[in-house]
Amino acid sequence: MRRPQTISVPRILADHDEDGDGIDDLEDIVLGARAETERRPEYRNAYYKGGYPPNEEGVCTDVIWRAFKDAGYDLKTVLDRDVAANTRAYPRVEGKPDPNIDFRRVPNLVSFFKRHATELTTEVVPGDEANLARWQGGDIVVYAKPYPHIGIVSDRRKADGVPLLIHNGGPHATEADQLLSWPSPIIHHFRFPKTQSD
């Protein structure tokens, strides 16, 4: 029996290095997200004074800000500032910003990325190199109801070119073949930082 051909998808980077460590932001975001899977925080959804959960706990949104921190971005601070300055752009805040939780809510991250990231295709076509080149490690993917969720696209791919997903959907953070198998449709796909040409 003939094995299916492995798709080779070119790696595209952000051409930006926020923390000046010599690693492109998209690579840094992937490394930060992967470090979260190595820490294996237990999925626990709670409200924390000061906003940050302990390292051994987290939810899907915690994968995002922790990965961004590794790339040199203080996502909580920049989102809190944006919410304060543009509260109406954040419907989930309901007019009352709360820095203890706002940066850990999926709808608020969507509002932030719509304003400050490049929005890309939500279609994933296994085996289609041109389509899959639009899906790069470090990108952000958001899923709709009934299971709203957010994760980071891995730079590791299956033979058909579809990337793995780095996320925390319980019981802990993982890097797995779940980009297309999460039980809700993909509704957003972002790349951060937004480039000058976007």
N, C-alpha and C positions, 0 to 999 in steps of 0.2 A: 504494500500500500504506500502510495506517495505522500510524503509529509507536505503540509502547506508551507508555502514560501514565507519566510520571515520578512516583514515590511521594515525598511530602513527609513526612519523619519528624521529629518535634520533638526538639530538642536538650535533654537533661537533664544537669544538672551536679551536682557533689557538695556544693555550698554549703559548701566548706571551702577555705582557702588556706594551706597549711602554711608556705610560705616568705614569706608576706606581700608578694608582688610584685604583688598586684591581679589575678592570674590564677587562676581556679578550678583545683583539683588535677587534675580530669579533663582540662582543657584543657592544663595544664602537662605532664601525662604524655604526651599526644599530641605536643606540641611537642618534648619531649625525645626521644621515639621517632623522630619525623621527622628530628630533627637527626642521629640515628644513621644514617639512610639517606643523609643528605648527606655524612657522614664516610666512608661506604662501607667499613667495616672488613671485612677478608677473614675468611671463616669459617675458624677454626682452633681446634680443641679441644685444650687443653693445661692443665697444672697449673702455677700460678704462686705462688711464694713471696710471701706478703702478700695473695694472693687475686686481685688485680686484673690483668687482661691489659693489654698496651699498647693505646693508643687505636686503632691500625690493625689490631687483631685482635679477634675475638669470636665468640660463638655465640648461640643463641637467648636464653639466660638473661641475656646481657650487655645485650641490648636493654632488658630489664626493669629491672635496677638502674640503668642509665644514665638511663633515662627518669624513674625515681623520684627520682634525684638532682636532676634539673632541676626537680622539683616540691618539693624541700626535704626529701626522705626519704633517710636513710642506710640503705638496705635491708640491706646487709651487717651493720652494727652491730646493728640491731634483730633480724634473723634469728639472728645468732650468740648474742645474749642469750637469745632464746626457746629456741634449741636447748639451751643450757647449763642453763636452768631447767626445761625440759620435754623432755628427751632422748627419752623414750619416745614422744612425739608425732611423732617424726621417724624412722620405720623405716629410711630410706635411710642414716641416720647410723650405724646398727648399733652404737649405744652408745658410739661414739668420735667426738665432735665434732671437726671439722677446719675451722677458720675460713678456711683457704686455698682451700677448694672448696665448702663446704656451701651457700653462697648462690648458687652457680652450677649447682646440680643441680635439674632440674625437679621430682622428687618432693619435695624439701625446700621448694621454693616452693609447691607444692600444699598441703603440710602447714601452712605458714605462713599462706597465704591462707584456708584452711579455718578457721583460728583467729581471723584478724584482718580478714577482708573479708566482704562480702556475697556469697553464692553465688546465682547467677541461672540462668535457663533455658539449656539447651544446644541447644534447638531454634531453628533459623533458618528463617523462612518468607518467601521472596521475595514482595514485593508486599503483605504483611500489615502495615499500619502499626502496629497494636497490638503485634504480636510484635516488629517491628523497633525499636520505641521502647525495648524492653528491652535492645537492643544499642547501647551508646553509646561514642563515642570515649573512649579511656583505660581501657576495661575490659580485663581479662586473659582470654585464652582458652588452654585447654590441650587438647592432642590425645593420644590413646592410642597404644599400639603398633599396628602395627609400626614407626611412625615417631613416637615420643614427641617432643613439641614444645610450645613456648610462644610466645605473641606478644601484641601489643597491638592492640586494635580501633581502627581509624582513625575520624576524624570525617568522612571523605570516603566517599560512597556511590555505588553504581551506580544506574542509572535505576530498578531494581526495589527500591531501598532497602537492599540488602545492603551492609554496610560493607566497605571494603578491610581488609587485614591488614598491620600493620607488624611485621616479623619478620626473623630471619636464619636462613634455611634453606640458605644457600650460594648462589652463591659469595660473596655479601656481603649486608648488610642492605638490605631493599627495602620499599616500600609498594605492594602489589599486590592484585589480585582473587584472593585465595587463601583467604579465610575458609572457603569451602565446598569448595575443590578440593585442600586439603592431603590427602595419601593416607592419612589416619587419621581416625577419628571424633573429634568434639569430646566431651570427657568432663567439662570444668569450664569455668565462666564466672564470673569474679569481678569485683566492683567494690570499689575501695579508695580512701579509707578506709571502714571499716564505719560506717554511720550509727547514731546513738543508738537509733533506733526498730527497728533490725534485731536 
